[in-house]
Amino acid sequence: MKKLRVSNLGQIREANINFTDLTLFVGPQATGKSIILQLVKLLLDSVDIMNTIKNNGYDWEKDMDNFLELYFGEGMSHLLNMDTQIYLDKRYIDLEDLLSYQFDKFSSSEEFSRKSLFREHLFFVPAQRIITLENGWPHSFSSFDIGDPYIVRNFSEDLRLSIQTTFFRTNDDIFPNPNLITQELYKEIDKSIFHGASVELKVTGMRKRIHINIDDISLPFMAWSAGQREFMPLLLSFYWLTSTKNKTDIEWVVIEEPEMGLHPQAILSVILMCLELLNQGYKLIISTHSPVLLEAVWVIRFLQTENSDIKYLYQLFNVELSPSMTTLFENILKNKTFSTYYFDYFDQQKYGVYVKNISSLDPGDLDSAIADWGGLTSFSSRASEVVSQAVQEKA
């Protein structure tokens, strides 16, 4: 997947997106960022999605409105209209044809391709991830309400299976765990999020649950800090992705709002995790409302342009010198590409959302969308102007 062009999908009037190793989506709430991300998942994993829906006992009766409600969530049957157009890598996509694909036409010689189609190619970490662990254990796919989006159900099921069958035994430490995370990342996550606490899998009332241990006091999931709860699904996702690399067909990773509930220092730890995923060969698409992520990408792009030394990335992230971190930073500066797209409600007084490429992130650009990074720095700029004006008038 290199390029996606969408018009007249929900509130989106026009979107032309060229994907890079890390593609950022920014913009106000309700501008269609999640719709595009879910659409990408559908385009890449339609066979796996249809198979999962069928295996969990759901039947959308070949009615597109039913499918839109089942996949995108309750109230989303209005997304498509007569003017909707979707092109993936210049190929026109008809969603009804995509979802009615007939698998029995495969010959035996195509068995490998058929098996590949049934696998996931994109791992999706949704914004609603915290609800998947609200009782300290991920919900199963079928336990969610019928109107909950597919991506939330599927993410929770992926976490449940990975915890149950892949990673941990009872009383194992989930964090720290030297088999699943490097010493350098452990240090950064510990000092910014867990502060010496450990996370473990315990049996309470004959049921497995994730607990945090602080000074020998064990606390259930809902008693954690908001930031720790928001971060836990991200950490489990990171474990799964880095442990199963080259064992699955996953190439793409979507993360919605990774900054939720986190202090800026903790967001830097999450960015380091994302850079490690890039280092391992994944392509990332991230939606965000945090200027910290854009600041990091802006600096990286500048250092790439200037062919700068990796010492500046060490300074940026304030991490200790190590061989693994040096390898990571060298790969990021030499080999990885970055882009940013702004979802804006108005363009030339037309109603609807128009998606704009603001990848240069140039603070001096005459285009305010680029200079203000999709509005993420506009208040800071205005605050500085107000203070400067007040000082000048008083003088």
Secondary structure, 3 states (H helix, E strand, C coil): CCEEEEEEECCEEEEEEECCCEEEEECCCCCCHHHHHHHHHHHHHHHHHHHHHHHCCCCCCCCHHHHHHHHHCCCCCCCCCCCCEEEECCEECCHHHHHCCCHHHCCHHHHHHHHHHCCCCEEEECCCHHHHHCCCCCCCHHHCCCCCCHHHHHHHHHHHHHHHHHHCCCCCEEECCCCCCCHHHHHHHHHHHHCCCEEEEEEECCEEEEEEEECCEEEEHHHCCHHHHHHHHHHHHHHHHHHCCCCCCCCEEEEECCCCCCCHHHHHHHHHHHHHHHHCCCEEEEECCCHHHHHHHHHHHHHHHCCCCCHHHHHHHCCCCCHHHHHHHHHHHHHCCEEEEEEEEEECCEEEEEEEECCCCCCCCCCHHHHCCCCCCHHHHHHHHHHHHHHHHHC
